[in-house]
Amino acid sequence: MGLGGSSADESGKGLDAWERRWWRKGTSVAGVDEAGRGPLAGPVVAAAFSVLAPEDEEVLDLLSRVNDSKQLTEQQRESLFEELTDAKFQGRTAWSIAECSVKEIDAGNILQASLQAMSRAVHGLTVRPGTVLVDGCNRPPELLGPGEKWTRESQRDLESRKNQTKLAKWFKKPKVEEAEPWRPKEVEAVIEGDGRVPSISAASVLAKVSRDRQMDRLDALHPLYGFKAHKGYGTEAHLKAIRQHGICSEHRTTFGPIREAIEREKVKLSDEAVSNNKRSLKEDALQGSRKSRKATA
């Protein structure tokens, strides 16, 4: 199903009601999504996608074939990625891909890193959008003006005020002497937007394929873990590899299974140290006993 079942424009293809609403107001729109919040390893990747010519039939036809990346096969995603980034659309669309590394994820948390990557993707667009539509219920704080809430009020965000305080401390703010950073006029969070808003669906495909390719490259660097097969997710094969080989530099140390693996390794090293110490004491005692017998003789 094209557009993930969203309500398309009058021709039945292209932009949906969310995007049309902003275009009618005379403001350009960019959709933003991320990939890689759940895995135990690798970066979180975000992408932004914007249609610059809302009546471009070829672009609208392409968008009508885009869906939430999770609903597409790997082959479909790869094919759409090549189309969405094709040079022939230069000046007709704009797209950008950004990421937050494992170190950045562990320095804060995965939500902070995801929003940071989204902000970077938006700032990476060659044409600045007037409106940004973000998949989910959170909005990147760096794209908001003073006093704007970054999260929707919902039952699952009961700790939003607490999280908002943490985010405010984590995200860097410009120095007083620096110019006010660029921000879009509007930033709107769209729950399940990756299946409802075509520009978000396009961003979803770009982020997913980009991250998958990166995990394939990491698989060559860390062949013991099978990153190419599971892309860093906590599959049984991945967890088994961690138990056998420990962790590598691409594992997120703030994630539960990785923390547990680190603790197991600490216990193992501690047990080995105790065992080695006992062995050393026993050897020292035996050596002392031999010296004593020689002296007596």
Short mmCIF file of the C-alpha atoms (twelve columns), coordinates in Angstrom:
data_MODEL
# 
_entry.id   MODEL 
# 
loop_
_atom_site.group_PDB 
_atom_site.id 
_atom_site.type_symbol 
_atom_site.label_atom_id 
_atom_site.label_alt_id 
_atom_site.label_comp_id 
_atom_site.label_asym_id 
_atom_site.label_seq_id 
_atom_site.Cartn_x 
_atom_site.Cartn_y 
_atom_site.Cartn_z 
_atom_site.pdbx_PDB_model_num 
ATOM 1   C CA . MET A 1   0.000  0.000   0.000   1 
ATOM 2   C CA . GLY A 2   1.502  3.341   -0.997  1 
ATOM 3   C CA . LEU A 3   1.961  6.014   1.629   1 
ATOM 4   C CA . GLY A 4   1.235  3.612   4.445   1 
ATOM 5   C CA . GLY A 5   -2.507 4.177   4.087   1 
ATOM 6   C CA . SER A 6   -2.314 7.954   4.513   1 
ATOM 7   C CA . SER A 7   -4.808 10.319  2.941   1 
ATOM 8   C CA . ALA A 8   -3.072 11.499  -0.223  1 
ATOM 9   C CA . ASP A 9   -3.724 14.644  -2.225  1 
ATOM 10  C CA . GLU A 10  -6.512 15.084  -4.790  1 
ATOM 11  C CA . SER A 11  -4.682 13.032  -7.457  1 
ATOM 12  C CA . GLY A 12  -4.319 10.095  -5.078  1 
ATOM 13  C CA . LYS A 13  -0.572 10.334  -4.876  1 
ATOM 14  C CA . GLY A 14  2.146  12.538  -3.453  1 
ATOM 15  C CA . LEU A 15  1.849  14.670  -0.367  1 
ATOM 16  C CA . ASP A 16  -0.734 13.901  2.292   1 
ATOM 17  C CA . ALA A 17  -3.000 16.140  4.355   1 
ATOM 18  C CA . TRP A 18  -0.271 16.997  6.893   1 
ATOM 19  C CA . GLU A 19  2.073  18.305  4.257   1 
ATOM 20  C CA . ARG A 20  -0.628 19.912  2.099   1 
ATOM 21  C CA . ARG A 21  -1.814 21.917  5.081   1 
ATOM 22  C CA . TRP A 22  1.586  23.570  5.451   1 
ATOM 23  C CA . TRP A 23  2.166  24.036  1.722   1 
ATOM 24  C CA . ARG A 24  -1.157 25.875  1.460   1 
ATOM 25  C CA . LYS A 25  0.170  28.244  4.115   1 
ATOM 26  C CA . GLY A 26  3.175  28.897  1.906   1 
ATOM 27  C CA . THR A 27  5.770  27.044  3.974   1 
ATOM 28  C CA . SER A 28  8.027  24.206  2.813   1 
ATOM 29  C CA . VAL A 29  7.987  20.923  4.726   1 
ATOM 30  C CA . ALA A 30  10.609 18.352  5.753   1 
ATOM 31  C CA . GLY A 31  9.912  14.944  7.253   1 
ATOM 32  C CA . VAL A 32  12.329 13.475  9.804   1 
ATOM 33  C CA . ASP A 33  12.788 9.966   11.183  1 
ATOM 34  C CA . GLU A 34  15.472 7.834   12.820  1 
ATOM 35  C CA . ALA A 35  16.667 4.240   12.763  1 
ATOM 36  C CA . GLY A 36  18.520 2.300   15.405  1 
ATOM 37  C CA . ARG A 37  17.054 3.200   18.785  1 
ATOM 38  C CA . GLY A 38  16.628 -0.418  19.863  1 
ATOM 39  C CA . PRO A 39  19.865 -2.208  18.903  1 
ATOM 40  C CA . LEU A 40  22.594 -3.054  21.392  1 
ATOM 41  C CA . ALA A 41  25.331 -1.889  19.031  1 
ATOM 42  C CA . GLY A 42  26.074 0.734   16.416  1 
ATOM 43  C CA . PRO A 43  25.020 4.353   15.937  1 
ATOM 44  C CA . VAL A 44  21.539 5.819   15.774  1 
ATOM 45  C CA . VAL A 45  20.937 7.337   12.332  1 
ATOM 46  C CA . ALA A 46  18.427 10.022  11.340  1 
ATOM 47  C CA . ALA A 47  17.344 11.414  7.993   1 
ATOM 48  C CA . ALA A 48  15.385 14.414  6.762   1 
ATOM 49  C CA . PHE A 49  13.570 14.592  3.423   1 
ATOM 50  C CA . SER A 50  11.877 17.572  1.815   1 
ATOM 51  C CA . VAL A 51  9.892  18.047  -1.390  1 
ATOM 52  C CA . LEU A 52  10.835 21.390  -2.936  1 
ATOM 53  C CA . ALA A 53  8.309  21.301  -5.777  1 
ATOM 54  C CA . PRO A 54  4.968  20.013  -4.424  1 
ATOM 55  C CA . GLU A 55  3.430  19.739  -7.911  1 
ATOM 56  C CA . ASP A 56  6.335  17.795  -9.461  1 
ATOM 57  C CA . GLU A 57  4.577  14.705  -10.859 1 
ATOM 58  C CA . GLU A 58  7.712  12.539  -10.949 1 
ATOM 59  C CA . VAL A 59  8.514  13.316  -7.313  1 
ATOM 60  C CA . LEU A 60  4.908  12.740  -6.264  1 
ATOM 61  C CA . ASP A 61  4.869  9.402   -8.062  1 
ATOM 62  C CA . LEU A 62  8.030  8.366   -6.209  1 
ATOM 63  C CA . LEU A 63  6.526  9.352   -2.855  1 
ATOM 64  C CA . SER A 64  3.396  7.330   -3.610  1 
ATOM 65  C CA . ARG A 65  5.590  4.198   -3.597  1 
ATOM 66  C CA . VAL A 66  7.272  4.989   -0.285  1 
ATOM 67  C CA . ASN A 67  6.091  3.412   2.944   1 
ATOM 68  C CA . ASP A 68  7.323  3.030   6.508   1 
ATOM 69  C CA . SER A 69  10.704 1.310   6.111   1 
ATOM 70  C CA . LYS A 70  9.683  -1.409  8.576   1 
ATOM 71  C CA . GLN A 71  6.889  -2.469  6.194   1 
ATOM 72  C CA . LEU A 72  9.239  -2.856  3.217   1 
ATOM 73  C CA . THR A 73  11.592 -5.658  2.281   1 
ATOM 74  C CA . GLU A 74  15.329 -5.010  2.263   1 
ATOM 75  C CA . GLN A 75  15.316 -5.087  -1.544  1 
ATOM 76  C CA . GLN A 76  12.463 -2.549  -1.702  1 
ATOM 77  C CA . ARG A 77  14.249 -0.240  0.744   1 
ATOM 78  C CA . GLU A 78  17.507 -0.415  -1.203  1 
ATOM 79  C CA . SER A 79  15.722 0.364   -4.472  1 
ATOM 80  C CA . LEU A 80  13.811 3.303   -2.969  1 
ATOM 81  C CA . PHE A 81  16.989 4.640   -1.335  1 
ATOM 82  C CA . GLU A 82  18.676 4.821   -4.746  1 
ATOM 83  C CA . GLU A 83  15.650 6.595   -6.227  1 
ATOM 84  C CA . LEU A 84  15.237 9.057   -3.350  1 
ATOM 85  C CA . THR A 85  18.909 10.056  -3.545  1 
ATOM 86  C CA . ASP A 86  19.115 10.085  -7.363  1 
ATOM 87  C CA . ALA A 87  20.931 13.155  -8.703  1 
ATOM 88  C CA . LYS A 88  18.095 13.802  -11.162 1 
ATOM 89  C CA . PHE A 89  15.981 15.047  -8.246  1 
ATOM 90  C CA . GLN A 90  18.569 17.633  -7.198  1 
ATOM 91  C CA . GLY A 91  16.790 20.954  -6.781  1 
ATOM 92  C CA . ARG A 92  13.435 19.161  -6.695  1 
ATOM 93  C CA . THR A 93  13.950 17.431  -3.357  1 
ATOM 94  C CA . ALA A 94  16.396 17.849  -0.485  1 
ATOM 95  C CA . TRP A 95  17.656 15.152  1.837   1 
ATOM 96  C CA . SER A 96  20.191 14.773  4.613   1 
ATOM 97  C CA . ILE A 97  21.465 11.894  6.764   1 
ATOM 98  C CA . ALA A 98  23.147 12.285  10.172  1 
ATOM 99  C CA . GLU A 99  23.977 10.134  13.166  1 
ATOM 100 C CA . CYS A 100 25.010 9.982   16.796  1 
ATOM 101 C CA . SER A 101 27.825 7.598   17.644  1 
ATOM 102 C CA . VAL A 102 27.882 4.919   20.314  1 
ATOM 103 C CA . LYS A 103 29.999 7.233   22.486  1 
ATOM 104 C CA . GLU A 104 27.360 9.958   22.189  1 
ATOM 105 C CA . ILE A 105 24.586 7.492   23.004  1 
ATOM 106 C CA . ASP A 106 26.424 6.325   26.130  1 
ATOM 107 C CA . ALA A 107 27.215 9.914   27.151  1 
ATOM 108 C CA . GLY A 108 23.500 10.625  27.572  1 
ATOM 109 C CA . ASN A 109 20.797 8.173   26.547  1 
ATOM 110 C CA . ILE A 110 19.274 6.848   23.353  1 
ATOM 111 C CA . LEU A 111 16.364 9.327   23.321  1 
ATOM 112 C CA . GLN A 112 18.719 12.277  23.580  1 
ATOM 113 C CA . ALA A 113 20.963 10.851  20.881  1 
ATOM 114 C CA . SER A 114 18.010 10.169  18.563  1 
ATOM 115 C CA . LEU A 115 16.753 13.737  18.864  1 
ATOM 116 C CA . GLN A 116 20.279 15.075  18.400  1 
ATOM 117 C CA . ALA A 117 20.699 13.032  15.202  1 
ATOM 118 C CA . MET A 118 17.335 14.318  13.925  1 
ATOM 119 C CA . SER A 119 18.395 17.900  14.585  1 
ATOM 120 C CA . ARG A 120 21.661 17.327  12.705  1 
ATOM 121 C CA . ALA A 121 19.769 15.862  9.754   1 
ATOM 122 C CA . VAL A 122 17.469 18.900  9.535   1 
ATOM 123 C CA . HIS A 123 20.409 21.297  9.775   1 
ATOM 124 C CA . GLY A 124 22.116 19.314  7.015   1 
ATOM 125 C CA . LEU A 125 19.398 20.086  4.452   1 
ATOM 126 C CA . THR A 126 20.590 22.337  1.628   1 
ATOM 127 C CA . VAL A 127 17.230 24.141  1.670   1 
ATOM 128 C CA . ARG A 128 15.876 25.091  5.077   1 
ATOM 129 C CA . PRO A 129 12.259 24.049  5.605   1 
ATOM 130 C CA . GLY A 130 9.647  26.263  7.203   1 
ATOM 131 C CA . THR A 131 8.006  23.288  8.902   1 
ATOM 132 C CA . VAL A 132 9.520  20.059  10.208  1 
ATOM 133 C CA . LEU A 133 7.350  16.976  10.764  1 
ATOM 134 C CA . VAL A 134 8.990  14.509  13.168  1 
ATOM 135 C CA . ASP A 135 8.015  10.871  13.553  1 
ATOM 136 C CA . GLY A 136 6.926  9.996   17.098  1 
ATOM 137 C CA . CYS A 137 5.867  12.097  20.070  1 
ATOM 138 C CA . ASN A 138 9.099  14.018  20.733  1 
ATOM 139 C CA . ARG A 139 10.565 17.054  18.998  1 
ATOM 140 C CA . PRO A 140 14.320 17.806  18.866  1 
ATOM 141 C CA . PRO A 141 14.923 20.564  21.458  1 
ATOM 142 C CA . GLU A 142 17.559 22.255  19.286  1 
ATOM 143 C CA . LEU A 143 14.875 22.984  16.682  1 
ATOM 144 C CA . LEU A 144 12.510 24.627  19.177  1 
ATOM 145 C CA . GLY A 145 12.258 28.153  20.454  1 
ATOM 146 C CA . PRO A 146 12.567 29.146  24.134  1 
ATOM 147 C CA . GLY A 147 9.862  27.639  26.329  1 
ATOM 148 C CA . GLU A 148 8.530  25.203  23.728  1 
ATOM 149 C CA . LYS A 149 7.850  21.686  24.983  1 
ATOM 150 C CA . TRP A 150 9.770  18.962  23.187  1 
ATOM 151 C CA . THR A 151 7.344  16.132  24.023  1 
ATOM 152 C CA . ARG A 152 3.625  15.583  23.548  1 
ATOM 153 C CA . GLU A 153 1.536  15.312  26.701  1 
ATOM 154 C CA . SER A 154 0.615  11.626  26.846  1 
ATOM 155 C CA . GLN A 155 0.286  8.798   29.330  1 
ATOM 156 C CA . ARG A 156 3.577  7.242   28.274  1 
ATOM 157 C CA . ASP A 157 5.433  10.524  28.800  1 
ATOM 158 C CA . LEU A 158 4.563  11.072  32.458  1 
ATOM 159 C CA . GLU A 159 8.191  11.949  33.193  1 
ATOM 160 C CA . SER A 160 8.392  14.470  30.364  1 
ATOM 161 C CA . ARG A 161 9.210  17.395  32.654  1 
ATOM 162 C CA . LYS A 162 12.033 15.445  34.274  1 
ATOM 163 C CA . ASN A 163 13.314 14.346  30.854  1 
ATOM 164 C CA . GLN A 164 12.987 17.872  29.506  1 
ATOM 165 C CA . THR A 165 15.253 19.154  32.288  1 
ATOM 166 C CA . LYS A 166 17.824 16.465  31.484  1 
ATOM 167 C CA . LEU A 167 17.674 17.268  27.790  1 
ATOM 168 C CA . ALA A 168 18.123 20.968  28.404  1 
ATOM 169 C CA . LYS A 169 21.347 20.209  30.265  1 
ATOM 170 C CA . TRP A 170 22.567 17.698  27.687  1 
ATOM 171 C CA . PHE A 171 22.012 19.663  24.490  1 
ATOM 172 C CA . LYS A 172 24.559 22.394  23.937  1 
ATOM 173 C CA . LYS A 173 23.219 25.925  23.966  1 
ATOM 174 C CA . PRO A 174 24.815 28.762  21.983  1 
ATOM 175 C CA . LYS A 175 27.040 31.168  23.842  1 
ATOM 176 C CA . VAL A 176 25.639 34.609  24.540  1 
ATOM 177 C CA . GLU A 177 27.901 36.252  21.979  1 
ATOM 178 C CA . GLU A 178 26.904 33.804  19.224  1 
ATOM 179 C CA . ALA A 179 24.128 34.589  16.768  1 
ATOM 180 C CA . GLU A 180 20.737 33.010  17.398  1 
ATOM 181 C CA . PRO A 181 20.754 29.600  15.656  1 
ATOM 182 C CA . TRP A 182 18.395 28.925  12.769  1 
ATOM 183 C CA . ARG A 183 15.162 27.184  13.681  1 
ATOM 184 C CA . PRO A 184 12.188 26.186  11.539  1 
ATOM 185 C CA . LYS A 185 9.000  28.149  12.116  1 
ATOM 186 C CA . GLU A 186 7.085  25.042  13.145  1 
ATOM 187 C CA . VAL A 187 8.089  21.609  14.433  1 
ATOM 188 C CA . GLU A 188 5.272  19.095  14.672  1 
ATOM 189 C CA . ALA A 189 5.456  15.586  16.161  1 
ATOM 190 C CA . VAL A 190 3.389  13.010  14.267  1 
ATOM 191 C CA . ILE A 191 2.775  9.713   16.060  1 
ATOM 192 C CA . GLU A 192 3.259  6.820   13.597  1 
ATOM 193 C CA . GLY A 193 4.205  9.451   11.045  1 
ATOM 194 C CA . ASP A 194 6.474  7.017   9.204   1 
ATOM 195 C CA . GLY A 195 3.347  5.260   7.943   1 
ATOM 196 C CA . ARG A 196 1.194  8.366   7.514   1 
ATOM 197 C CA . VAL A 197 3.309  11.199  6.111   1 
ATOM 198 C CA . PRO A 198 5.204  10.548  2.843   1 
ATOM 199 C CA . SER A 199 8.160  12.816  3.594   1 
ATOM 200 C CA . ILE A 200 8.614  11.053  6.958   1 
ATOM 201 C CA . SER A 201 8.285  7.679   5.195   1 
ATOM 202 C CA . ALA A 202 11.037 8.757   2.795   1 
ATOM 203 C CA . ALA A 203 13.234 9.837   5.712   1 
ATOM 204 C CA . SER A 204 12.524 6.481   7.362   1 
ATOM 205 C CA . VAL A 205 13.851 4.618   4.315   1 
ATOM 206 C CA . LEU A 206 16.961 6.814   4.079   1 
ATOM 207 C CA . ALA A 207 17.780 6.369   7.768   1 
ATOM 208 C CA . LYS A 208 17.151 2.611   7.791   1 
ATOM 209 C CA . VAL A 209 19.188 1.814   4.674   1 
ATOM 210 C CA . SER A 210 22.027 4.112   5.711   1 
ATOM 211 C CA . ARG A 211 22.279 2.464   9.125   1 
ATOM 212 C CA . ASP A 212 22.019 -1.065  7.720   1 
ATOM 213 C CA . ARG A 213 24.893 -0.343  5.349   1 
ATOM 214 C CA . GLN A 214 26.939 1.019   8.209   1 
ATOM 215 C CA . MET A 215 26.309 -2.122  10.270  1 
ATOM 216 C CA . ASP A 216 27.456 -4.198  7.287   1 
ATOM 217 C CA . ARG A 217 30.743 -2.273  7.332   1 
ATOM 218 C CA . LEU A 218 31.073 -2.781  11.094  1 
ATOM 219 C CA . ASP A 219 30.544 -6.499  10.548  1 
ATOM 220 C CA . ALA A 220 33.800 -6.581  8.575   1 
ATOM 221 C CA . LEU A 221 35.609 -4.829  11.440  1 
ATOM 222 C CA . HIS A 222 34.053 -6.981  14.180  1 
ATOM 223 C CA . PRO A 223 33.303 -10.342 12.491  1 
ATOM 224 C CA . LEU A 224 32.652 -12.250 15.734  1 
ATOM 225 C CA . TYR A 225 29.218 -10.701 16.348  1 
ATOM 226 C CA . GLY A 226 27.233 -11.124 13.118  1 
ATOM 227 C CA . PHE A 227 26.280 -7.445  12.743  1 
ATOM 228 C CA . LYS A 228 25.470 -7.967  9.054   1 
ATOM 229 C CA . ALA A 229 22.726 -10.443 9.958   1 
ATOM 230 C CA . HIS A 230 21.026 -8.717  12.900  1 
ATOM 231 C CA . LYS A 231 22.206 -5.076  12.521  1 
ATOM 232 C CA . GLY A 232 23.074 -4.899  16.212  1 
ATOM 233 C CA . TYR A 233 19.707 -5.977  17.606  1 
ATOM 234 C CA . GLY A 234 19.608 -8.267  20.628  1 
ATOM 235 C CA . THR A 235 18.964 -11.543 18.840  1 
ATOM 236 C CA . GLU A 236 19.855 -14.830 20.493  1 
ATOM 237 C CA . ALA A 237 22.807 -15.223 18.122  1 
ATOM 238 C CA . HIS A 238 24.077 -11.767 19.069  1 
ATOM 239 C CA . LEU A 239 23.683 -12.366 22.806  1 
ATOM 240 C CA . LYS A 240 25.431 -15.728 22.469  1 
ATOM 241 C CA . ALA A 241 28.355 -14.042 20.684  1 
ATOM 242 C CA . ILE A 242 28.587 -11.471 23.487  1 
ATOM 243 C CA . ARG A 243 28.654 -14.247 26.094  1 
ATOM 244 C CA . GLN A 244 31.415 -16.028 24.186  1 
ATOM 245 C CA . HIS A 245 33.603 -13.093 23.169  1 
ATOM 246 C CA . GLY A 246 32.665 -10.209 25.452  1 
ATOM 247 C CA . ILE A 247 31.817 -6.834  23.935  1 
ATOM 248 C CA . CYS A 248 33.476 -4.615  21.329  1 
ATOM 249 C CA . SER A 249 33.810 -0.846  20.928  1 
ATOM 250 C CA . GLU A 250 30.512 -0.646  19.007  1 
ATOM 251 C CA . HIS A 251 28.378 -1.983  21.862  1 
ATOM 252 C CA . ARG A 252 26.252 0.480   23.835  1 
ATOM 253 C CA . THR A 253 27.457 0.146   27.417  1 
ATOM 254 C CA . THR A 254 24.367 1.902   28.826  1 
ATOM 255 C CA . PHE A 255 22.034 -0.790  27.476  1 
ATOM 256 C CA . GLY A 256 20.963 -3.512  29.919  1 
ATOM 257 C CA . PRO A 257 22.319 -6.652  28.200  1 
ATOM 258 C CA . ILE A 258 25.662 -4.936  27.582  1 
ATOM 259 C CA . ARG A 259 25.890 -3.711  31.189  1 
ATOM 260 C CA . GLU A 260 25.205 -7.276  32.313  1 
ATOM 261 C CA . ALA A 261 27.938 -8.580  30.005  1 
ATOM 262 C CA . ILE A 262 30.385 -6.060  31.454  1 
ATOM 263 C CA . GLU A 263 29.458 -7.102  34.996  1 
ATOM 264 C CA . ARG A 264 29.870 -10.774 34.095  1 
ATOM 265 C CA . GLU A 265 33.318 -10.003 32.715  1 
ATOM 266 C CA . LYS A 266 34.222 -8.124  35.900  1 
ATOM 267 C CA . VAL A 267 33.113 -11.089 38.022  1 
ATOM 268 C CA . LYS A 268 35.019 -13.457 35.758  1 
ATOM 269 C CA . LEU A 269 38.174 -11.347 35.993  1 
ATOM 270 C CA . SER A 270 37.715 -11.038 39.757  1 
ATOM 271 C CA . ASP A 271 37.298 -14.813 40.120  1 
ATOM 272 C CA . GLU A 272 40.351 -15.376 37.942  1 
ATOM 273 C CA . ALA A 273 42.339 -12.908 40.039  1 
ATOM 274 C CA . VAL A 274 41.303 -14.665 43.264  1 
ATOM 275 C CA . SER A 275 42.125 -18.048 41.745  1 
ATOM 276 C CA . ASN A 276 45.503 -16.800 40.506  1 
ATOM 277 C CA . ASN A 277 46.216 -15.270 43.905  1 
ATOM 278 C CA . LYS A 278 45.381 -18.547 45.683  1 
ATOM 279 C CA . ARG A 279 47.565 -20.445 43.211  1 
ATOM 280 C CA . SER A 280 50.403 -17.994 43.789  1 
ATOM 281 C CA . LEU A 281 50.088 -18.293 47.581  1 
ATOM 282 C CA . LYS A 282 50.038 -22.083 47.313  1 
ATOM 283 C CA . GLU A 283 53.144 -22.058 45.116  1 
ATOM 284 C CA . ASP A 284 54.880 -19.671 47.534  1 
ATOM 285 C CA . ALA A 285 53.997 -21.968 50.435  1 
ATOM 286 C CA . LEU A 286 55.326 -25.032 48.597  1 
ATOM 287 C CA . GLN A 287 58.498 -23.200 47.665  1 
ATOM 288 C CA . GLY A 288 58.941 -22.079 51.269  1 
ATOM 289 C CA . SER A 289 58.400 -25.652 52.443  1 
ATOM 290 C CA . ARG A 290 61.078 -26.958 50.049  1 
ATOM 291 C CA . LYS A 291 63.562 -24.318 51.241  1 
ATOM 292 C CA . SER A 292 62.809 -25.254 54.844  1 
ATOM 293 C CA . ARG A 293 63.439 -28.957 54.164  1 
ATOM 294 C CA . LYS A 294 66.730 -28.143 52.411  1 
ATOM 295 C CA . ALA A 295 67.868 -25.995 55.322  1 
ATOM 296 C CA . THR A 296 67.039 -28.778 57.783  1 
ATOM 297 C CA . ALA A 297 68.914 -31.325 55.718  1 
# 
